[in-house]
Amino acid sequence: MAIPPVLSDPRFSDLPARLQSVHARMDEACALYGRPAGTVQLLCVSKTQPAAAIRAAHALGERHFGENYVQEALDKMTELADLQPPPIWHLIGPLQANKTRVVAEAFDWVHSVDRLRIAERLSNQRPAERAPLQVCLQVNISGEDSKHGVSPQDCLDLANSVAALPRLRLRGLMAIPAPAEGFEAQRQAHRQLAALMHALNTQGLQLDTLSMGMSADLEAAVAEGAHWVRIGTALFGARPG
Ligand SMILES: *Cc1c(COP(=O)(O)O)cnc(C)c1O
C-alpha cells in the first residue's frame, strides 16, 4: 500500500512512535488493572494542531478526534472532508449557546455539556437525518471555582433532564480534574467520577461512558475505569501558540 504523503511531512515524523507509545501505555494499564482489551478508546486531542496532524493520525489508523474550539474544528472538518472513513468528531471544550446549531450539525459527540439550556438547544437543533448526538456531562469533580462543569450534587437532576431529550443520547460523564501529584492522588478524582456514574445508574440512569484521563494521568484514569482517554500533548507534542 502506498504511504500517504502526509506521513513523509517532517512535522509528523515523531507521530508513529508517539502513537505507538500511547497505545502501549493504554494496553499496559489495561493489563495491570484488569480492564478487558478494547474497553478503553483513544480520543486524539487535536486542538490548535493543524488539520494535517489529524490527516497523519488518521493515516495511522486513528478515527476519533477531540477539538475545543468550534470554529477551529469546523475549518478542519472542511479541510479534511475527503478523509475516508470520515473522522469522528468530539467537542471537548466549553460550548456557548450561540454555537449549538453548528455543533449539533457537525459533531458526533459532545463531552462538555454542563447545563440544561445547552442540552435542549443541541437536541432541538440535531438534524433529523443524523443519529442522535452522543453526549457526556462535564462534572466539576475537583470543585474548582474556575472550572466548567456541573457540580456532583446537581448531576442527577441534570442527567435525568438530559436523558429525556429526544435527539441526544446521554452516555456518561467527563471530568478534567485539578492537576494532582502522584499516582494515588491522580486516581482519587477519577474514582470519584466513576463512583458518581455508578450512583446515577443506581438511580435509574443507564450510563456506560467515563471520559477521563489526559497525557499526564492516563494510567490513573484507566485504573479507575476510563472508557475514553483524551490525549493531546503525548501524541502531537507541545501545542503551537
Ligand atoms: C487539551 C485537552 C486535553 C488533552 O490534554 P493533554 O494534556 O495535552 O493530553 C484533554 N481534555 C481536554 C478537555 C482538553 O482541553
The ligand as a Gaussian input file, in Angstrom:
#p B3LYP/6-31G(d) Opt

LIG

0 1
 C       -6.355000      19.842000      25.880000
 C       -7.282000      18.869000      26.494000
 C       -6.937000      17.517000      26.645000
 C       -5.567000      16.961000      26.275000
 O       -4.627000      17.357000      27.192000
 P       -3.095000      16.819000      27.093000
 O       -2.561000      17.084000      28.434000
 O       -2.442000      17.636000      26.019000
 O       -3.148000      15.387000      26.760000
 C       -7.881000      16.656000      27.156000
 N       -9.107000      17.084000      27.519000
 C       -9.479000      18.365000      27.391000
 C      -10.845000      18.769000      27.796000
 C       -8.586000      19.300000      26.884000
 O       -8.968000      20.578000      26.782000

